[in-house]
Amino acid sequence: MATRRIVTGVNEQGRSVLVSDEVVPGVELMPDYFISQIWGSDTTPVAPNDGSTPDVFGDFFAPAGGYRVVISVKPPGDVAPEIDEELGAGFESKMPGWARYFEDEDPGMHATDSVDIVIVLSGEEWCELDDGREVHLKAGDIFIQNGTRHRWHNRGTAPCVTAVVLLGAKHG
């Protein structure tokens, strides 16, 4: 999986310019489950006039004041796996900091210090909350996940593609 990223900037004359048009590779976390880190920073956003790419390769989840933009592809039948030591190490090497949020005793369940804006581009998925309630999301739906305990499932028949903006936050 790869995603095209186009970036604008400002030249010395103060005019808008195209700075880059490139493909950002995806990382396969498990078979057919991909994530591409598109854009992000660990600090308050500053629009880079030169279109330079912020550092998006620190921890997967941004600290308070930071942000991430990712594309996720989940295969159909996606069931939250138990994250054993080997799988956790694999996740950690591909997406630093990602696995530590997942609960050993309740596979797939996690809570993060972030506000996540999830936009379903194609397919469908379900978000399960810790009270057992599930929300069914379809293409075009936008889901705001406010750092609560949850887990994702793809019970559809096609891959689910989402665009996600993760905003590092503090719990209030």
FIVEXKE-392259 format. One record per residue (C-alpha): residue number from 1; residue in three letters; x, y, z. Coordinates in Angstrom, 2 decimals, always signed. Layout:
<r num="NUM" residu="ala" X="X" Y="Y" Z="Z"/>
...
This chain:
<r num="1" residu="met" X="+0.00" Y="+0.00" Z="+0.00"/>
<r num="2" residu="ala" X="+1.26" Y="+3.46" Z="-0.85"/>
<r num="3" residu="thr" X="-0.38" Y="+6.88" Z="-0.70"/>
<r num="4" residu="arg" X="+0.35" Y="+9.87" Z="-2.90"/>
<r num="5" residu="arg" X="+1.18" Y="+13.00" Z="-0.86"/>
<r num="6" residu="ile" X="+1.22" Y="+16.43" Z="-2.51"/>
<r num="7" residu="val" X="+2.68" Y="+19.35" Z="-0.52"/>
<r num="8" residu="thr" X="+2.56" Y="+23.09" Z="-1.19"/>
<r num="9" residu="gly" X="+4.81" Y="+25.83" Z="+0.11"/>
<r num="10" residu="val" X="+5.67" Y="+29.49" Z="-0.44"/>
<r num="11" residu="asn" X="+8.58" Y="+30.72" Z="-2.55"/>
<r num="12" residu="glu" X="+10.81" Y="+33.76" Z="-1.89"/>
<r num="13" residu="gln" X="+8.31" Y="+35.99" Z="-3.70"/>
<r num="14" residu="gly" X="+5.52" Y="+34.87" Z="-1.34"/>
<r num="15" residu="arg" X="+3.76" Y="+32.86" Z="-4.07"/>
<r num="16" residu="ser" X="+2.22" Y="+29.43" Z="-3.62"/>
<r num="17" residu="val" X="+4.29" Y="+26.65" Z="-5.14"/>
<r num="18" residu="leu" X="+4.16" Y="+22.89" Z="-5.42"/>
<r num="19" residu="val" X="+7.02" Y="+21.61" Z="-3.27"/>
<r num="20" residu="ser" X="+6.64" Y="+17.86" Z="-3.53"/>
<r num="21" residu="asp" X="+4.52" Y="+15.17" Z="-5.12"/>
<r num="22" residu="glu" X="+5.61" Y="+11.78" Z="-3.87"/>
<r num="23" residu="val" X="+4.43" Y="+8.38" Z="-2.78"/>
<r num="24" residu="val" X="+4.56" Y="+7.55" Z="+0.93"/>
<r num="25" residu="pro" X="+4.99" Y="+3.80" Z="+1.45"/>
<r num="26" residu="gly" X="+2.76" Y="+1.87" Z="+3.79"/>
<r num="27" residu="val" X="+3.92" Y="-0.41" Z="+6.58"/>
<r num="28" residu="glu" X="+2.30" Y="-3.83" Z="+6.88"/>
<r num="29" residu="leu" X="+1.54" Y="-4.49" Z="+10.55"/>
<r num="30" residu="met" X="-0.11" Y="-7.87" Z="+9.95"/>
<r num="31" residu="pro" X="-1.14" Y="-9.63" Z="+6.74"/>
<r num="32" residu="asp" X="-3.15" Y="-7.15" Z="+4.63"/>
<r num="33" residu="tyr" X="-3.26" Y="-4.56" Z="+7.47"/>
<r num="34" residu="phe" X="-1.39" Y="-1.42" Z="+6.43"/>
<r num="35" residu="ile" X="-0.74" Y="+2.04" Z="+7.87"/>
<r num="36" residu="ser" X="+0.92" Y="+4.97" Z="+6.10"/>
<r num="37" residu="gln" X="+2.13" Y="+7.93" Z="+8.14"/>
<r num="38" residu="ile" X="+1.26" Y="+10.86" Z="+5.88"/>
<r num="39" residu="trp" X="+2.08" Y="+13.94" Z="+7.94"/>
<r num="40" residu="gly" X="+2.63" Y="+14.88" Z="+11.57"/>
<r num="41" residu="ser" X="+4.63" Y="+16.66" Z="+14.22"/>
<r num="42" residu="asp" X="+5.26" Y="+16.49" Z="+17.95"/>
<r num="43" residu="thr" X="+4.81" Y="+20.24" Z="+18.33"/>
<r num="44" residu="thr" X="+2.15" Y="+22.85" Z="+17.65"/>
<r num="45" residu="pro" X="+1.52" Y="+22.95" Z="+13.90"/>
<r num="46" residu="val" X="+3.52" Y="+25.48" Z="+11.91"/>
<r num="47" residu="ala" X="+2.82" Y="+25.72" Z="+8.19"/>
<r num="48" residu="pro" X="+6.25" Y="+25.10" Z="+6.62"/>
<r num="49" residu="asn" X="+6.61" Y="+27.61" Z="+3.78"/>
<r num="50" residu="asp" X="+9.21" Y="+25.38" Z="+2.16"/>
<r num="51" residu="gly" X="+6.85" Y="+22.39" Z="+2.30"/>
<r num="52" residu="ser" X="+9.33" Y="+20.39" Z="+4.34"/>
<r num="53" residu="thr" X="+7.98" Y="+17.22" Z="+5.85"/>
<r num="54" residu="pro" X="+7.62" Y="+17.35" Z="+9.64"/>
<r num="55" residu="asp" X="+9.09" Y="+14.53" Z="+11.69"/>
<r num="56" residu="val" X="+6.39" Y="+11.85" Z="+11.60"/>
<r num="57" residu="phe" X="+8.56" Y="+8.92" Z="+12.57"/>
<r num="58" residu="gly" X="+8.76" Y="+9.31" Z="+16.36"/>
<r num="59" residu="asp" X="+6.13" Y="+7.49" Z="+18.42"/>
<r num="60" residu="phe" X="+3.03" Y="+6.55" Z="+16.44"/>
<r num="61" residu="phe" X="+0.79" Y="+8.58" Z="+18.78"/>
<r num="62" residu="ala" X="+1.67" Y="+12.27" Z="+19.13"/>
<r num="63" residu="pro" X="+2.23" Y="+13.92" Z="+22.49"/>
<r num="64" residu="ala" X="-0.15" Y="+16.68" Z="+23.65"/>
<r num="65" residu="gly" X="+0.06" Y="+19.49" Z="+21.10"/>
<r num="66" residu="gly" X="+1.38" Y="+17.21" Z="+18.34"/>
<r num="67" residu="tyr" X="-0.55" Y="+15.54" Z="+15.54"/>
<r num="68" residu="arg" X="-0.45" Y="+12.71" Z="+13.01"/>
<r num="69" residu="val" X="-2.21" Y="+12.04" Z="+9.72"/>
<r num="70" residu="val" X="-2.39" Y="+8.38" Z="+8.67"/>
<r num="71" residu="ile" X="-4.16" Y="+6.13" Z="+6.18"/>
<r num="72" residu="ser" X="-5.20" Y="+2.72" Z="+7.47"/>
<r num="73" residu="val" X="-6.26" Y="-0.35" Z="+5.48"/>
<r num="74" residu="lys" X="-7.84" Y="-3.14" Z="+7.53"/>
<r num="75" residu="pro" X="-8.64" Y="-6.47" Z="+5.86"/>
<r num="76" residu="pro" X="-12.10" Y="-7.98" Z="+6.12"/>
<r num="77" residu="gly" X="-12.59" Y="-10.32" Z="+9.03"/>
<r num="78" residu="asp" X="-10.09" Y="-8.30" Z="+11.04"/>
<r num="79" residu="val" X="-10.13" Y="-9.60" Z="+14.56"/>
<r num="80" residu="ala" X="-8.01" Y="-7.99" Z="+17.24"/>
<r num="81" residu="pro" X="-5.14" Y="-10.41" Z="+17.86"/>
<r num="82" residu="glu" X="-3.57" Y="-11.16" Z="+21.18"/>
<r num="83" residu="ile" X="-0.40" Y="-9.14" Z="+21.14"/>
<r num="84" residu="asp" X="+2.21" Y="-11.58" Z="+22.35"/>
<r num="85" residu="glu" X="+5.85" Y="-10.62" Z="+22.80"/>
<r num="86" residu="glu" X="+6.80" Y="-11.42" Z="+19.19"/>
<r num="87" residu="leu" X="+3.85" Y="-9.57" Z="+17.60"/>
<r num="88" residu="gly" X="+4.33" Y="-6.63" Z="+19.99"/>
<r num="89" residu="ala" X="+8.01" Y="-6.40" Z="+19.05"/>
<r num="90" residu="gly" X="+7.06" Y="-6.44" Z="+15.36"/>
<r num="91" residu="phe" X="+4.53" Y="-3.64" Z="+15.87"/>
<r num="92" residu="glu" X="+7.05" Y="-1.65" Z="+17.90"/>
<r num="93" residu="ser" X="+9.71" Y="-1.92" Z="+15.19"/>
<r num="94" residu="lys" X="+7.27" Y="-0.76" Z="+12.49"/>
<r num="95" residu="met" X="+5.27" Y="+1.84" Z="+14.45"/>
<r num="96" residu="pro" X="+7.17" Y="+2.87" Z="+17.62"/>
<r num="97" residu="gly" X="+4.92" Y="+3.38" Z="+20.63"/>
<r num="98" residu="trp" X="+1.87" Y="+1.85" Z="+18.96"/>
<r num="99" residu="ala" X="+1.68" Y="-1.49" Z="+20.78"/>
<r num="100" residu="arg" X="+2.09" Y="-0.16" Z="+24.32"/>
<r num="101" residu="tyr" X="-1.45" Y="+1.24" Z="+24.30"/>
<r num="102" residu="phe" X="-3.03" Y="-2.16" Z="+23.69"/>
<r num="103" residu="glu" X="-4.23" Y="-4.22" Z="+26.64"/>
<r num="104" residu="asp" X="-2.78" Y="-7.71" Z="+27.14"/>
<r num="105" residu="glu" X="-5.85" Y="-9.00" Z="+28.98"/>
<r num="106" residu="asp" X="-8.40" Y="-7.67" Z="+26.42"/>
<r num="107" residu="pro" X="-6.91" Y="-8.02" Z="+22.90"/>
<r num="108" residu="gly" X="-7.36" Y="-4.98" Z="+20.68"/>
<r num="109" residu="met" X="-8.84" Y="-2.81" Z="+23.43"/>
<r num="110" residu="his" X="-6.91" Y="+0.42" Z="+23.93"/>
<r num="111" residu="ala" X="-7.17" Y="+4.07" Z="+24.94"/>
<r num="112" residu="thr" X="-4.81" Y="+6.83" Z="+23.84"/>
<r num="113" residu="asp" X="-4.05" Y="+10.39" Z="+24.86"/>
<r num="114" residu="ser" X="-5.49" Y="+11.74" Z="+21.64"/>
<r num="115" residu="val" X="-8.54" Y="+12.99" Z="+19.82"/>
<r num="116" residu="asp" X="-8.84" Y="+10.87" Z="+16.68"/>
<r num="117" residu="ile" X="-10.85" Y="+12.00" Z="+13.67"/>
<r num="118" residu="val" X="-11.58" Y="+8.87" Z="+11.64"/>
<r num="119" residu="ile" X="-12.98" Y="+9.29" Z="+8.11"/>
<r num="120" residu="val" X="-14.14" Y="+6.09" Z="+6.42"/>
<r num="121" residu="leu" X="-13.14" Y="+6.32" Z="+2.75"/>
<r num="122" residu="ser" X="-14.28" Y="+2.86" Z="+1.65"/>
<r num="123" residu="gly" X="-15.53" Y="-0.34" Z="+3.18"/>
<r num="124" residu="glu" X="-16.94" Y="-0.49" Z="+6.66"/>
<r num="125" residu="glu" X="-15.81" Y="-1.12" Z="+10.21"/>
<r num="126" residu="trp" X="-17.15" Y="-1.28" Z="+13.71"/>
<r num="127" residu="cys" X="-15.89" Y="+0.56" Z="+16.77"/>
<r num="128" residu="glu" X="-16.52" Y="-1.35" Z="+19.99"/>
<r num="129" residu="leu" X="-16.60" Y="+0.69" Z="+23.20"/>
<r num="130" residu="asp" X="-15.71" Y="-0.72" Z="+26.61"/>
<r num="131" residu="asp" X="-19.38" Y="-1.05" Z="+27.59"/>
<r num="132" residu="gly" X="-19.85" Y="-3.49" Z="+24.67"/>
<r num="133" residu="arg" X="-21.74" Y="-1.03" Z="+22.47"/>
<r num="134" residu="glu" X="-20.67" Y="-1.08" Z="+18.83"/>
<r num="135" residu="val" X="-20.95" Y="+1.67" Z="+16.25"/>
<r num="136" residu="his" X="-21.13" Y="+0.57" Z="+12.60"/>
<r num="137" residu="leu" X="-19.29" Y="+2.96" Z="+10.26"/>
<r num="138" residu="lys" X="-19.64" Y="+3.11" Z="+6.48"/>
<r num="139" residu="ala" X="-17.92" Y="+5.04" Z="+3.70"/>
<r num="140" residu="gly" X="-18.42" Y="+8.77" Z="+4.26"/>
<r num="141" residu="asp" X="-18.93" Y="+8.49" Z="+8.03"/>
<r num="142" residu="ile" X="-16.73" Y="+10.56" Z="+10.33"/>
<r num="143" residu="phe" X="-16.06" Y="+9.27" Z="+13.84"/>
<r num="144" residu="ile" X="-14.56" Y="+11.41" Z="+16.62"/>
<r num="145" residu="gln" X="-12.74" Y="+9.19" Z="+19.13"/>
<r num="146" residu="asn" X="-11.98" Y="+11.22" Z="+22.28"/>
<r num="147" residu="gly" X="-9.33" Y="+9.08" Z="+23.94"/>
<r num="148" residu="thr" X="-11.82" Y="+6.52" Z="+25.26"/>
<r num="149" residu="arg" X="-11.28" Y="+2.76" Z="+25.51"/>
<r num="150" residu="his" X="-12.20" Y="+1.07" Z="+22.25"/>
<r num="151" residu="arg" X="-11.32" Y="-1.58" Z="+19.69"/>
<r num="152" residu="trp" X="-11.79" Y="-1.76" Z="+15.90"/>
<r num="153" residu="his" X="-13.28" Y="-4.60" Z="+13.82"/>
<r num="154" residu="asn" X="-13.80" Y="-5.06" Z="+10.08"/>
<r num="155" residu="arg" X="-16.76" Y="-7.42" Z="+9.80"/>
<r num="156" residu="gly" X="-17.40" Y="-6.44" Z="+6.19"/>
<r num="157" residu="thr" X="-16.44" Y="-8.30" Z="+3.04"/>
<r num="158" residu="ala" X="-13.91" Y="-5.75" Z="+1.71"/>
<r num="159" residu="pro" X="-10.90" Y="-3.93" Z="+3.15"/>
<r num="160" residu="cys" X="-11.79" Y="-0.82" Z="+5.14"/>
<r num="161" residu="val" X="-9.77" Y="+2.27" Z="+4.22"/>
<r num="162" residu="thr" X="-9.75" Y="+5.18" Z="+6.67"/>
<r num="163" residu="ala" X="-8.04" Y="+8.55" Z="+6.82"/>
<r num="164" residu="val" X="-7.24" Y="+9.39" Z="+10.43"/>
<r num="165" residu="val" X="-6.09" Y="+12.64" Z="+12.04"/>
<r num="166" residu="leu" X="-4.71" Y="+11.98" Z="+15.52"/>
<r num="167" residu="leu" X="-4.39" Y="+15.04" Z="+17.74"/>
<r num="168" residu="gly" X="-2.21" Y="+14.60" Z="+20.83"/>
<r num="169" residu="ala" X="-4.30" Y="+15.63" Z="+23.81"/>
<r num="170" residu="lys" X="-4.56" Y="+15.61" Z="+27.60"/>
<r num="171" residu="his" X="-7.50" Y="+13.97" Z="+29.31"/>
<r num="172" residu="gly" X="-9.71" Y="+16.62" Z="+30.88"/>
